[in-house]
């Protein structure tokens, strides 16, 4: 009989706060110390080409708490880029290449629910378990931000209501729906709202008006506009609107809770988008609101 001597992966309990901070508590045992030096927690940006370079690794000191327990804190003031960050532990005396992936323990994310930030800069960090059993952190930084709320239907039209942070709606505000990969295909609908809210209704048949021979993904962008501003006055030299909004719009997403990937968990019913065409509102893996258009042979005549 062969007995495995491989040590189990270190496990971390996480507590997330509403401002974007995360506390990591690990139990590594007293043997993890060497000459009084504690291990280091590393957050690595997944998919980064320059691993270990500036902006691709966040280093957090692990502070001993006693009895082999250690704690690291990702402060809310940290600036990790948007993306998925894998969590590792680097033992004393080893290089970054020897860092070991951390397994998820208890995740306390209760404070992420029903958030109503009081600032225009939105920082979201959600600890989550990956499909292969590792601990990772999903990060978003949005300024400004358009948070999608309820999605409702009336016939073949879809209405979205939400909250707006870091900007206000101008007289010429609108929502622009763009076909991914086809910059010349888009449609616009008016948007209304006040005091940090927005709402718009999208007739789905406008997306099915062109040829639909395969699946299409349409993305939704809020164009805040300006109150009475002339077009020549709206864009600054840095490519942003006069109020700081991106000139190409504010992506409509849903990130202010504890769901790190809505793609398969938020599923809406399909609706007709014209003869032989079906429209299905959905979220991307990055929690961006989209509409998927595809042929519907059942409707074709």
C-alpha positions as CSV (number, residue, x, y, z in Angstrom):
1,X,0.0,0.0,0.0
2,X,1.4,3.4,-1.0
3,X,0.8,6.3,1.3
4,X,0.8,9.7,-0.3
5,X,3.1,12.2,1.4
6,X,1.8,15.2,-0.7
7,X,0.6,18.0,1.6
8,X,-2.9,19.3,1.0
9,X,-3.3,22.7,-0.6
10,X,-3.4,25.5,1.9
11,X,-6.9,26.7,2.5
12,X,-8.1,30.3,3.1
13,X,-11.3,31.6,4.7
14,X,-12.3,35.0,3.3
15,X,-14.4,37.9,4.6
16,X,-15.3,40.6,2.0
17,X,-16.5,44.0,2.9
18,X,-18.7,46.4,1.0
19,X,-15.9,48.8,0.1
20,X,-13.8,46.2,-1.7
21,X,-11.5,45.0,1.0
22,X,-11.0,41.2,1.7
23,X,-9.5,39.5,4.7
24,X,-7.8,36.1,4.1
25,X,-7.3,33.8,7.1
26,X,-5.1,30.8,6.5
27,X,-4.0,27.9,8.7
28,X,-0.6,26.7,7.5
29,X,0.9,25.3,10.8
30,X,3.9,26.5,12.7
31,X,6.2,24.6,10.3
32,X,5.5,27.2,7.6
33,X,7.8,29.6,9.4
34,X,11.5,29.9,8.8
35,X,13.7,32.0,11.1
36,X,10.7,34.0,12.0
37,X,9.8,34.9,8.4
38,X,6.1,34.5,7.5
39,X,4.9,33.3,4.1
40,X,3.5,35.8,1.6
41,X,0.1,35.8,-0.2
42,X,0.2,36.5,-3.9
43,X,-2.7,37.5,-6.1
44,X,-1.8,36.9,-9.8
45,X,-3.8,38.3,-12.7
46,X,-5.0,35.4,-14.8
47,X,-4.0,35.7,-18.5
48,X,-1.3,38.3,-17.9
49,X,1.5,38.1,-20.5
50,X,4.1,39.6,-18.1
51,X,3.6,37.4,-15.0
52,X,5.2,39.0,-12.0
53,X,5.5,42.4,-13.7
54,X,4.0,45.6,-12.5
55,X,0.3,45.4,-12.2
56,X,0.1,41.6,-12.6
57,X,0.9,40.5,-9.0
58,X,-0.4,41.9,-5.7
59,X,1.7,40.9,-2.7
60,X,0.1,40.8,0.7
61,X,2.1,40.1,3.9
62,X,0.8,37.3,6.1
63,X,0.7,38.3,9.7
64,X,0.9,35.5,12.3
65,X,-2.2,35.2,14.6
66,X,-0.9,32.3,16.7
67,X,-1.3,28.5,16.5
68,X,-0.2,28.4,12.9
69,X,-2.9,30.8,11.7
70,X,-2.0,33.7,9.5
71,X,-3.9,36.7,8.0
72,X,-3.5,38.9,4.9
73,X,-5.6,41.9,4.1
74,X,-6.4,43.3,0.6
75,X,-7.3,46.9,1.5
76,X,-10.2,48.6,-0.3
77,X,-7.7,51.3,-1.4
78,X,-5.7,48.7,-3.5
79,X,-5.9,49.0,-7.3
80,X,-5.9,45.5,-8.8
81,X,-7.0,45.7,-12.4
82,X,-10.3,44.3,-13.7
83,X,-10.1,40.6,-14.2
84,X,-9.7,37.3,-12.3
85,X,-6.9,37.0,-9.8
86,X,-5.7,33.6,-8.6
87,X,-4.6,33.3,-5.0
88,X,-1.2,31.7,-4.1
89,X,1.0,31.3,-1.0
90,X,4.8,31.8,-1.3
91,X,6.7,30.0,1.4
92,X,9.8,31.7,3.0
93,X,13.0,31.1,1.0
94,X,11.2,30.3,-2.2
95,X,10.7,32.3,-5.4
96,X,7.4,33.2,-7.0
97,X,7.6,30.2,-9.3
98,X,7.3,28.0,-6.2
99,X,4.1,29.6,-4.9
100,X,1.3,27.2,-4.2
101,X,-2.3,27.7,-5.2
102,X,-4.7,28.2,-2.3
103,X,-8.0,26.3,-1.9
104,X,-11.2,28.1,-0.9
105,X,-12.5,27.8,2.6
106,X,-15.4,29.6,4.2
107,X,-16.4,32.7,2.2
108,X,-18.3,35.4,4.0
109,X,-19.7,37.7,1.3
110,X,-22.8,38.9,3.1
111,X,-21.8,42.5,3.0
112,X,-21.7,42.4,-0.8
113,X,-25.4,42.0,-1.1
114,X,-27.7,44.9,-2.1
115,X,-24.8,47.4,-2.2
116,X,-25.6,51.1,-2.7
117,X,-22.2,52.8,-3.0
118,X,-22.0,56.5,-2.2
119,X,-19.2,57.2,-4.6
120,X,-18.8,57.4,-8.3
121,X,-15.8,55.0,-8.3
122,X,-17.0,51.4,-7.9
123,X,-14.5,48.8,-6.7
124,X,-15.8,45.3,-6.5
125,X,-13.8,42.2,-5.3
126,X,-15.5,38.9,-4.9
127,X,-13.6,35.8,-3.7
128,X,-14.9,32.7,-5.4
129,X,-14.0,29.0,-6.0
130,X,-12.8,28.1,-9.5
131,X,-14.1,25.1,-11.4
132,X,-10.9,23.2,-10.5
133,X,-11.1,23.9,-6.8
134,X,-8.8,26.9,-6.3
135,X,-9.4,30.3,-4.7
136,X,-9.6,33.3,-6.9
137,X,-10.9,37.0,-6.7
138,X,-13.0,38.6,-9.4
139,X,-12.2,42.4,-9.6
140,X,-14.1,45.2,-11.2
141,X,-13.2,48.9,-11.2
142,X,-15.9,51.1,-12.8
143,X,-16.1,54.9,-12.9
144,X,-18.7,55.8,-13.9
145,X,-20.9,52.7,-13.6
146,X,-24.4,51.7,-14.8
147,X,-25.8,48.9,-12.6
148,X,-28.5,46.8,-14.3
149,X,-31.5,46.1,-12.2
150,X,-34.8,44.3,-13.1
151,X,-35.3,43.2,-16.6
152,X,-39.0,42.9,-17.6
153,X,-40.9,42.2,-20.8
154,X,-44.0,43.6,-22.5
155,X,-44.7,41.7,-25.6
156,X,-41.5,41.7,-27.8
157,X,-40.0,44.7,-25.9
158,X,-37.5,44.5,-23.0
159,X,-37.3,47.1,-20.3
160,X,-34.3,47.6,-18.0
161,X,-34.1,49.7,-14.9
162,X,-31.0,50.4,-13.0
163,X,-28.8,52.7,-10.9
164,X,-26.2,55.2,-12.2
165,X,-23.0,56.1,-10.4
166,X,-20.4,58.8,-11.1
167,X,-22.4,60.6,-13.8
168,X,-25.8,62.0,-14.6
169,X,-28.2,61.8,-17.5
170,X,-28.2,64.7,-19.9
171,X,-30.9,65.9,-22.3
172,X,-29.5,63.7,-25.1
173,X,-28.9,60.6,-23.0
174,X,-29.5,57.3,-24.8
175,X,-28.7,53.6,-24.7
176,X,-26.7,52.2,-27.6
177,X,-26.9,48.5,-28.5
178,X,-24.0,47.3,-30.6
179,X,-23.4,44.1,-32.5
180,X,-20.1,42.6,-31.3
181,X,-17.5,42.5,-34.1
182,X,-19.6,44.8,-36.4
183,X,-18.9,48.4,-35.7
184,X,-21.4,49.6,-38.3
185,X,-24.3,47.7,-36.7
186,X,-26.0,49.4,-33.8
187,X,-29.3,51.0,-32.7
188,X,-30.2,53.6,-30.1
189,X,-33.1,54.0,-27.8
190,X,-33.9,56.9,-25.4
191,X,-33.2,56.6,-21.7
192,X,-34.9,58.3,-18.8
193,X,-34.2,58.7,-15.1
194,X,-33.4,61.0,-12.2
195,X,-31.5,61.0,-9.0
196,X,-29.1,58.3,-9.9
197,X,-31.5,56.0,-11.8
198,X,-32.0,55.1,-15.4
199,X,-34.6,53.1,-17.4
200,X,-35.0,52.3,-21.1
201,X,-37.2,50.0,-23.3
202,X,-35.7,48.2,-26.2
203,X,-37.9,46.8,-29.0
204,X,-36.2,43.5,-29.7
205,X,-37.3,43.4,-33.4
206,X,-34.9,46.2,-34.1
207,X,-32.0,43.8,-33.4
208,X,-33.4,41.2,-35.7
209,X,-34.0,43.5,-38.7
210,X,-30.7,42.6,-40.4
211,X,-29.8,39.2,-41.7
212,X,-29.5,36.6,-38.9
213,X,-27.8,33.5,-40.2
214,X,-26.1,32.5,-36.9
215,X,-25.8,33.6,-33.3
216,X,-25.2,37.3,-32.7
217,X,-24.2,39.0,-29.4
218,X,-25.4,42.6,-28.9
219,X,-23.8,44.7,-26.1
220,X,-25.6,47.5,-24.2
221,X,-24.0,50.9,-23.5
222,X,-25.4,53.9,-21.6
223,X,-24.5,57.2,-23.3
224,X,-25.1,59.8,-20.5
225,X,-25.0,62.8,-22.8
226,X,-24.8,66.3,-21.3
227,X,-27.5,68.8,-20.2
228,X,-27.8,71.1,-23.2
229,X,-24.2,70.7,-24.3
230,X,-23.3,71.0,-28.0
231,X,-21.5,68.0,-29.5
232,X,-18.3,70.0,-29.9
233,X,-18.3,70.8,-26.2
234,X,-18.9,67.2,-25.0
235,X,-15.6,65.5,-25.7
236,X,-12.4,66.4,-23.9
237,X,-8.9,66.0,-25.3
238,X,-8.5,62.8,-23.3
239,X,-11.4,61.1,-25.2
240,X,-13.9,61.4,-22.4
241,X,-17.1,63.4,-22.1
242,X,-17.1,66.7,-20.2
243,X,-18.4,64.9,-17.1
244,X,-15.6,62.3,-17.2
245,X,-17.7,59.5,-18.8
246,X,-16.0,57.4,-21.5
247,X,-16.7,58.8,-25.0
248,X,-17.7,55.3,-26.2
249,X,-20.3,54.9,-23.3
250,X,-20.7,53.2,-20.0
251,X,-21.1,49.5,-20.1
252,X,-24.4,48.3,-18.5
253,X,-23.5,45.5,-16.0
254,X,-24.6,43.9,-12.8
255,X,-21.7,43.6,-10.3
256,X,-23.0,45.0,-7.0
257,X,-23.6,41.7,-5.2
258,X,-21.9,38.4,-4.6
259,X,-22.3,36.8,-8.0
260,X,-19.0,36.6,-9.8
261,X,-20.3,35.0,-13.0
262,X,-23.9,35.5,-14.2
263,X,-23.5,33.9,-17.6
264,X,-25.1,30.6,-16.6
265,X,-27.0,31.6,-13.4
266,X,-29.2,34.4,-14.8
267,X,-31.2,33.0,-17.7
268,X,-34.0,35.0,-19.2
269,X,-36.8,33.7,-21.5
270,X,-36.4,34.2,-25.2
271,X,-38.7,36.5,-27.2
272,X,-39.5,36.9,-30.8
273,X,-37.3,39.5,-32.6
274,X,-39.1,39.2,-35.9
275,X,-40.0,36.3,-38.2
276,X,-37.6,33.4,-37.7
277,X,-35.5,35.3,-35.2
278,X,-35.3,34.8,-31.4
279,X,-33.8,37.3,-28.8
280,X,-32.5,36.2,-25.5
281,X,-31.3,38.7,-22.9
282,X,-28.3,37.4,-21.0
283,X,-25.2,38.3,-19.1
284,X,-21.6,37.7,-20.2
285,X,-19.0,35.9,-18.1
286,X,-17.9,39.4,-17.1
287,X,-21.5,40.2,-15.8
288,X,-22.2,42.6,-18.7
289,X,-25.8,42.8,-19.9
290,X,-26.2,41.6,-23.5
291,X,-28.9,40.4,-25.9
292,X,-28.2,37.2,-27.9
293,X,-29.9,37.0,-31.3
294,X,-30.2,33.7,-33.1
295,X,-32.3,32.0,-35.8
296,X,-35.5,30.4,-34.6
297,X,-36.6,27.7,-37.1
298,X,-39.8,27.1,-35.1
299,X,-40.9,30.6,-36.0
300,X,-39.9,30.5,-39.7
301,X,-42.6,30.1,-42.3
